[in-house]
C-alpha cells in the first residue's frame, strides 16, 4: 500500500490525441533519469512484476525502476490472522529496501503525478523520471475518514471499535474480541471496492468461534452494504447457510456512515438506521490514490483503465496495470496478482519487441475464507463469478470448509509470499516460476 499525495497532472496539448489513442514514445528532455520500465508501487504487485521483468527480460542494471515511499512491505492478507490472535503484525512485514533486487533502481519516494503524454513520472521531491513503459501498481488507499467518527474511535484504546484494515489498527482487533464477555457485536462491510471482499467476514467467523469456545453469549450482526453474503453465487450460498446455522443476523444493504460512542449509524433504504453495539469491527471505504485518479490513465472511477484480458492501458500502449489500482473487474486480492503478473510481464516484454499482446488473463482470484479456528473455505473463481477451483480435479468441493485449507491460509501462503512471490517466482495455482 502506498501513501501518496496529489499533484495536478499536466497535459501537453500537442499530445491531446494520445488520451484517446496512443502517444508516441518521445525523448526525456525534462526527466532527471530515464529507464526502460518504471514500476509505480512496491507492494505485492510491484515486487512480483518488477522481479519477473528482471528475470525474463533483457535488462541491465537500473533499466527497471521501482517507485514507492514505504519503509516496509506488508503481507496484508495476514492482518486477518493478527485480528484473530494467530500472528503478530511484525511477523508480516519486511523492510522494502531489502526486497528490491540490487539490479533495480529504487526510488524510495512518493509520486506526485503521472504524465503519460510525456512518458514521465513526477516524484513528490520534484524530480522527474522518464520511461519507455510504465507499470502503475500502487494499490488503493483506505479512507478511514469516510465514516464520521471512525478515526477517533480507532485511535481510542478504550473504544471497542477496530479494523483489520491497516498495520496501525489490526493489532487492536483481538483485544476487543477477548475483552467482550457478552453483548452485541457488529461486523461491517461497505459498498464499493475493498481489498479482498471476503475479509470483512473472515474476522467475524474467527470472533464467533472464539466466543463459542469461551462459552460467551454474544449476539452477532453482519452489516453489509451488499445484498448477499458474497459476490460469487456458489460461495455466497454456502456462507448464507453458515450464517443461518450459527445464528448471525444479516443486515443486508446497510452501509456504515457514522460511529458515535457505542452507536453505529447505517444508510439503509434511503434513510439512516442507528444500532447500539458492545463491539464494532469496521471496514472503511477504499479507493484509488489521488495521483492515479487525477491522471489521464484513469477511468471515470479513478482506476487505471486497462484491457481486462491483456492488462494493457486502453489509452496508452506503453502503460500497464494490475492489482488493486487497475480496472480489472475481479476481486482485489494477492492471489489475483499471482495470475495477473505473468500476463502483464509477458505482454510488456512482447511489446518491447514490437509484438501485440498475446497472453490473456481470465479474471482468476482467490479468497481463503476463515470460517473458524482450524477451517477455511477456499473460494477460487474467475470473471463472471465462475468457480475455478485448483482442487476440483481431485473431486474436492472447495465451498466446504477444510482443515488443510486453514493451514494453507495460516502458514503456507505467508511463507510462499515471503520466499517466492515478492521475488517474482510464484504464479499461484501454476506454482513456481523459473
Secondary structure, 3 states (H helix, E strand, C coil): CCCCCCCCCCCCHHHHHHHCCCCCCCCCCCCCEEEEEEEECCCHHHHHHHHHHHHHCCCCCCCEEEECCCCEEECHHHHHHHHCCCCCHHHHEEEHHHHCCCCCEEECCCEEEEECCCCEEEECCCCEEEEEEEEECCCCEEEHHHCECHHHHHHCCCCCEECCCCHHHHCCHHHHHHHCCEEEEEEEECCCCCECCCHHHHHHHHHHHHHHHCCCEEEEEEEECCCCCCCCHHHHHHHHHHHHHCCCEEEECCEEEEEECCEEEEEECCEEEEEECCEEECCCEEECCHHHHCCCCECCCCCECECCCCCEECCCCCEEECHHHECCCCCECHHHHHHHHHHHHHHHHHHHCCCCCCCCCCCCEEEEEEEECCEEEEEEEEHHHEECCCCHHHCCCCCCCEHHHHHHHHHHHHHHHHHCHHHCCECHHHCECC
